[in-house]
Amino acid sequence: MLWSVLLLAAGASAHVKSSLPSVPSGWKKVRAASADESVSLKIALPAHQSDALETAILRVSDPNHHEYGMHLSSEEVRSLVAPSDETTDAVTTWLNRNGIKGKVDNDWISFTTSVAKANNLLNTTFDWYQQDGDKTGPKLRTLQYSVPDELDVHVDMIQPTTRFGKLAAKASTIFEIFDEPEPKSIANVKVGGDHPTCTGCIYPDEIRSLYNIKYKPSASDKNTIAFASYLEQYSNYDDFTSFAKAFIPDAADRNYTVKLVKGGLHDQSPDKIGVEANLDLQYILAISNPIPIREYSIGGRGPLVPTANQPGPEISNEPYLDFFQYLLSLKNSELPATLSTSYGEEEQSVPREYALKVCSMIGQLGARGVSVIFSSGDSGPGDACIRNDGTNNTYFEPTFPGACPWVTSVGGTYQTGPEKAVDFSSGGFSMYHKRPVYQERVVKKYLDKIGDTYSEFFDEQGRGFPDVSAQASRYAVYVDGRLVGVSGTSASAPMFAGLVALLNAARKSHGLPSLGFINPLLYADASKGAFTDIVDGAGTGCRGRPEFAGDVGGTAKWNATEGWDPVTGLGTPKFDKLLALAAPGVKNA
């Protein structure tokens, strides 16, 4: 075989696929890996038809296309992302000639081998590295790896290799928690009107009134809404019941299901209660009741490239890759129609190839009929606003996966008369993803309006986010029997996801398919009256950078303005208008 000849010369002609300049901050090498120790790796293979998936997603998601709503099957999507036979053969031949047997699963090849063979295969040296404060033990990693030149086009990435994860839970996208000075007994929480209160909090009935949500769906296992819990964040059954009794009385006897993924747990001990998980669960219930709710509790940690904002052991990425691989393995009938996730990090902290792969997987879910909702983040234009490429240049920090073009990214507002952009609402323009066609018109209009303002700090061709926004300040949440106020786009995302679940319920009640990837509908001309345009407030960040010393507070900011903007997107939802678009003829009652 020709490949046999080419690959025999791999050692003499290799391409560095990924490398780090030094051991990441907070880590240290603790010992060399023994030659006979085991290492498990995954190889991501490129799709044979590079643009086929994008074309298919837009075709079934464009309300003006004749194939709108004709979602693809698992088999159809797998065929779109499948590698060429040449790619699969080339990589498996390479593995075999190195004494390694790989397991092929469409666009992935996984294998377990010895450190000695992995070192030889990748022209590298695996060692054991320990992170400061990590009690779980060292990790087997390397600072760079290579593949034969001839294989470069056949390999997207191999991991875990140069991916140094982090130990403790990153604070999702919760911005602030306000704890009421009340006893932990539910019976002793202050009562105002018909339910307990926390000072200055916003409640479910106020949110439903603000966005004119009156529609009452029926419960159906064909329309499930789900949310993802990472990093040992566990929702609590008792708090769920307390919240329902206080704010959603007709749901007082309801429950929800939990699916454990990749070693995930669901610990109900009081010291394991997760504010994030409780927030997601309780406000999905508040908006979408009685639609069935499923929590996915995912174990593990994802890859991270350290940055100025995320250098320490208290910060971690989430294992999106494992989770989306799991979801894509399910039948369409087993998938939720709506999925909410309130986690994110700096886009630059995630390796480009990893971010692109995960975003593609999210797009695959959209093509199969799942609406994937993500919070935009809580750092305005950015926190440290420093490039991690060695230049230390000032640059705005988009978030991942909130800037992926296949997610619906939700920013934040506060107040109600009128709503304003909340100062922590993240937004901006992706460094990795180009602007998708569905938002070209409105984002271009915004860019024309601001001219050269901040142009050196972001990519004007990048995907703009967020797409929409919603209330994100002081949500009343039960945590360990206590009512607290929680702020962040971690609140606006599940709230908006609950609204999308209602739209899906309305469609299904009239025999229509789920919405799937919803952004083309949101940006369509017909949706212009479906949002309240937010024109006050700003998302602020980059405090302390010298470039913004002359600005108020020494910060950069994205202003809310007429039309789409990178702090509130298209605006906040008018549910009755969205309902008329998504499910014509269904009454908002």
N, C-alpha and C positions, 0 to 999 in steps of 0.2 A: 504493500500500500504506500501511496505517496506520503501519507501522514506519518507512517512508520519512519521513513527516511528523515523527514523534517524534524520530528520530535526527538530523535536520537541526538540532535545537535542543540537541544534546549539549553544545556548548561553553558554553551558558548555564546548564546544570543538570547538574553532574557530582558523582559520589560518590567520595570518597577511599577507595580499596580497601585500600591499604597505605601505611604511612609510617614513617620513622625520625626520631627527634628531632634526630639529628646524624650525622655520619660516624662509623661504628663505630671503637672503639678499635683502634689499630694500623694504620689505613688513612688515606690522604690523597688528596685530589684532585690529579692530576698534570697534567691538561689537559682542555680541553673537547673533546667529540666533534665531528668534522666532520659537516656535514649529510649528506654523501653516503656516509658509512661505513655498513656493513651491521650489522644486529642481528637475531638469530633468537630468537623467543619462542614459548612454548606457553601456550594458554589451556585451563584445566580447566573443564569444564562440569558443572553439577549433574545428578544422576540425576532422571529424571522421577518415578520411584517411590522416594521417599526411604528407606522402610523395607523395601523388597522384598529387598535383598541380605541384611540381617540376618536376616530371617524365613527365607530359604532356607538360609543357613548353619546356623542352629540346627536346622532341620528335618532336614537330612542328617547332623548331628553328634550329635544327641541319641539315645543308645542305647535310649531308651524310645519313640522315634517310629517309626512303621511305615515311614518313608522313610529310616531310618538306613543310611548307607553308599551311598545312591543319589546319587553325586556328579554334579554338573552338568557339561555340556560347555562348551567355550569360548563357543559361540554363545549358550547359555542364560545364562551369566553376563554376557556383553556386553549382552544384552537387559535384564537387571536394572539395569545401571548406565547405560544409554543415556539421553541427554537427550531432552527433548520436541522435536518438530519445531519448535515455536515458539522454543525456546532456540537451536537450531542456526541457524534462519533469522535470528533477531534478531542473533546475533553475526556471522554471515557477511555479512549486509547492512551492518552497521556497518563491517566490514573493507572490503568492496567500495566503499562510499561514500567511504572514505579512500584509495582506490587500491591496496588490498592484497588479494591473493588468498591465502586460507588453505587448508590441507589438512586435511580433516575425517577423523578416525579415532575414530568413536563418541563418547566423552566428552572428546576432546581436539581442539583445532584448533591446528596449528602454522603458522608463517609466518616468512618472512624479508623484511625491508624496510629502507629507509634510516633513519638516525637522525632525519632531519627528519620523516619520516612517522610514526615511532614517537612522537616528542615530541608531535606534533599529535594523534595518536590517543589518547594516554594523559594529555594535559595535563601533561606532565612535561619534564624536561631530563636526558637521558643524558649522563654524563661518564665519563672514564677515571679509575679509582681504583687506587692501588698499595698493596699491603700491605707492611709492613716485612719485609724479609728474603725476599720472594718474587722469585725469579729467573726466574719464568716470564712475567713481564710484567704490565701493568695489566689490570684487568677493566672492562668496560662496564656501569655500574650507574646507578641513580637513587635518590634518597632518598624519593620517594613517587610514586604514580601514581593516576590516577582513571579511572573509566568513567562513561558517561552514567547518570543516575539510573535510567532505564528498563531499563538492562542489569544493574544490580546483582544482581538475582535470577537472572540468566542466566550469571553468571561466578563460579566459585569462587575462582580465582586466575590470575594471569599471572606467568610467571617465565622466565628470571631478570631481576628488576627491582630490588627492594629487598633481594635476597638476597646478602649479602656472604659469600662462602666464605672458607675459611682455607687456608693453604699446606701445612703439613707434617702428617704422619700423627698423628692422635690415637692414644693408646696403647690402642686397642680397649678390651677390658675385662680386660686382664692387670693384675693388682695388683702382682706382684713376680716377679723372676727371680733365682734363686740359682745362681751359676756355680761349679761344682766346680773346685778348683785342680788340674786334671789336664791333661796334654798333649792336643793336639787330635787325636792319632792314636787311632782307635777301639781299636786293639790295646792301647793303654796305659791305657785307662779301667779303674778298679778293678772287680774282679769279686767278687760276693758270691753264693753259691749258683750258680744256672745262668745268671745274666745280670749285665751291668754294674750298678753301683749309684751313686747319688748320696745323700749323707747326708740322712736324714730324708725321702726322697722316697716317694711312693706309686706302685705299679706296676700294670700292667694286670691281672695275676692277682689282686692284692689287691682291686682294685675289683670284678672279676667275682665274687669270693668274698663280698665285703661285701654285694652286692646280689643274691646267689644267681642269677647269670646262668650257666646251663649249656646253654641251647638252642643247637643247631648248625644254622644255616640252610643252604640250598643257594644257590649263586650263580645269580642270574637278572637279566637286563637289564630285567625288568618291575618290579624293586624296587630302584631306585637311591637311594642317600643322597648328598646334595650339601652343600657348604658354600660360603659366599661369602667372597672375599678382596677387601678394599678397600685403597686408599691405598698402592699399590705393595708390598703384602705378598705374597710369593711363596713357595709351598711348595717344598721341594727334594727332587728324586728320590733323591739319594744318602742324605740323612738318612732318607727314608722306608724305603729298603732296610735301612739300619743298624738302625733301630727294629724293623722286621719280623724281621730275623735275631736280634736280641737278645731280643725279647719275644713274637713271634708266629711261631715257626719255620715253620709250615706256610704262611705268607704271604710267605716270603722271596723267592719268584719273582713275586709279584704286582705289578701296576702300577695306576695310576689315570688318569683322563682329565681334561683341562683344557679348559675352554671360555672363550675370550676374549670379553668383552662390553664394548661401548662404548669401544673403545680400550684395553682391559686388556692387560697383558703377562704374561709368565711367565719372567722373567730368572733364569737359574740361576747367575749370578756369585756367588761367596762373599759379597761385600759386599751382595748383594740378598736374602739369605735372611731370610724373615720368621718370627719366633718364633711369632706368632699363627697363621699359615697352617700351620706345622709342627705346632703343638699340635693344631689342629683335625683335620688329616689323620691324625696318628698315633693319636689316641684314638678317632676314628671307626673306624679300622681295628681298634684293640684290642678294641672292644666288638662291632662288627658284622661282622667278617670271616666269610665271604668275599663279602658283599654288595658289588656294584660301587659305587665311589666316584667322584664328579665334583666337581672344583673349578671354581667360576666366578670368574674374575679380572676385576674390574670397574674400568674407568678412570673418571676424572673426580672432581669434588668436588660436594658438595651445598650447600644454603643454610644459613646460620647467623645467628642473632641473638646478638651477643656478650653474655656474662655475666661475672660475677666469676670463675668457674672457667675460662672459655674465652676469654680476651681476646687471646692472643698467637699468633704465627705457628706455634708448635709444635702447635696444636690445629686439628682439622678435622672437619667432618661428612662422612658417607659418602653417596654418590649413590644412595640407596635408590630414588628415583623412576625413574631410568633402568633400574636392575636389574629392578625389579618390572614395568615396562612390557615389558621384554624377555621375562621369564618368561611373562607373560600372553599374549604373542603366539604362544607355542608350543602345539602340540596337547597334549591330555591325555597321550597316549602318550609324549611327549617330556619331560614334567615329572618331576622326582624325586619319590618318595613322601615323603621326609623332607628337610628343608632346615634346616641349622644356621647361625646367624650370631652371632658373638661381638663385635659392635660396638654402641656406643650412646653417648648423650650426654644431657645434661639435657633434659628435655622442653621447658622454657621457652626453650631456645636454638633450638628449631625453630619456625618460624611455625605457628600453630594450623592454618591451612588446609592447609599442607603436611603436617603430622602426620596430620590427618584423612584426607587423600587417600591417603597411603602406607598407613595402617592399613586403609582400605577395600580397597586392592589386595592386601594380605596376606589379608584376609578372602576375597577372590575366589579366591585360591589354595587356601585351606582348603575352600571349597565345591567345588573341582575335585579334591580328594583329596590335597592336600599338607599334611603336618604341618610347621608353621613354628615352629622353636625359636629363642629368643633368650636371651642372657645377661641377667641383671637389672641388672648393673653392680657397681661396686666402691667405693661411697662411702657405704654405710649409708643413713641418712636423707638425706644430702647432704654436699657439701663446704663451699662458702661459705655455702649456705643463705640467699641474698639474692635477692629478686625483681628482675628486670631491667626492670620496668615504670616505673621512675623513682621508686618509693617507697622502695626499698632495705629494705623490710620483711623480717623473718626469715620464712622459709618453707621447708619441706622440699622436696627436689628429686626428683620422680619422673624416671624415665629414658624415653627414646625410642629404639627402638620397644618396649622391654621392658614398658611399661605399656599398649600397644595391646591391646584385649580379644581380638583374633584371633590373638595369638601365645601360645605356651606359654613363659612366662618362668621361667628357672631361677636360683635363688639358690645360696648356697654353704655348705658345712659343713667341719669338720675333725675330726680324731681319729676313732677307730673304736670306742671302748668306754667310753661311748656316743659317738655323733656329737654335735657341738655346732655351733651357728650360728657361722660365722666372722665376725670383727668387721667385715670390709669388705663383706659381702653387702648389696647394695642392695635396697631395697623401699620400699613406701609406697602412695600413692594418687594416681592420675592427676589432673592439672589439666584435661585436655582431654576425657577419656572417662568417662562415667558407668558405674557398676557394672553389669556384665552379669548377666542373670538366672541364669546357671549357677552363679555364686558368691555369690549374694545371701544364702543361709542362713548359710554359714560365716563370711563377712566380717562380717555383721551381728552374729553371736555374738561375734566378736572385739571389735568396737566397743562392744558392750554391756559387755564385760568391762573395758575400759580407761576407760570413762566419758569425762570431759572432758580426760584427759591429752593434752597437745599439740594439743588440738582446734583452736586458733587457727592452727596451722602446716600444716594439710593439709585437703583437701576430703573430708569423711566420705562423700560420695555418689560419690566417684571409684572407678574400677576399681582393685581391690587387686592388688598383685603383690609377690613372685613367686608362681607357681602351685605349683612344686615346688622341690626343691633336691637337691644331690648334692655329693660331695667336690669341694673347690675349692682345696686347698692342696698345693703341692709335687708336681705331676705330673712324672714323669721324662720328659724330652723331648730328642730329638737335635736339635742346632742346629750346623751346620757341623762335623759329626763329633764333637761334644762333648756329653756328657750333662749337662743342667742341670735344675734344679727350677723349675717355673713355677706360680704361684698366681694365682687370679682366677676369676670366674664365666665367663671365657673357657675355662676348663677344664671346669667342670661342665656347660656347655651342650652341647658336642659329645659329651661322655660320655652325657648323657641322650638326645641325638639318636640316638646309636648304639643305645641301648636301644629307642627307638621304631622304628628301622629293623628290629630283630629282631621286634618285635610285628607290623610290616607283613609281614615275611617269613613269619611263622607263619600269618597270615591268608591270604596268597596261596597258601600250600601247601595250604590247605583250600578254595580257590576263593572266598575272601571278598575284598571290595575293600579297598583301603588305608584306614587310619583317618581320613585327612584331618585336619580341625580336631579335636584330641583333648581339649580342655578339658572339654566336657560329660561325657565319659566319666570323666575324672579326678575331677571333683567329684560324680559320681553317688553315691547311697547305697551302691550295690553295691561301690564302690571304697574304702570306709572302712578295710578291712583291708589295702589294697594299699600303704600307706606307713608308714614308721617315723616317728612323731610326734617331732619334735625339740623338746625343752623346756628346753634349756640353751643359754647363750650369747646374744649380742645383736649386731646390726649397729649400729655407732656412727658418728657424724659430726657436722657442724656445729661443729667445734672452734673455740673462740674467740668464739662468739656470746654476748653478755652474758646472754641468756635462760637459758643452760644452765651458767652459771658455778658454780652450786651442785651440779651433778651431778658424778659421779666423772669426773675427767679433763677436766672442762669440756666435755663432749660430750652431744649428744642420742643416744637409742638406741631401737631397736625390739627388744624382748625376744622370744626364742623362748619360746613358751608352748603349753599344751595346745590342740590344734586348729590351725586355720589361723592363721598370723601373717605380718606383712609383712617377714619376714627369711628364713624357710625355707618359706613357703607351706604346702602340705599335708604336707610332710616329704620324706624320701628314699625311693626306690622299693624295693619288694619285687618283683623281677621275676617270680617264680613266680606271685604273686597277680595281677599285671597280665596275665600271659600267659593265665591261666585266664579272665580277663574278656574279653580281646581276641580270643582264639582258643580257645574251649572245646574240650577234647579233645586239644590239642597238648601233648606232654610237654616238660618243661623238662630236656632231655637231648640 
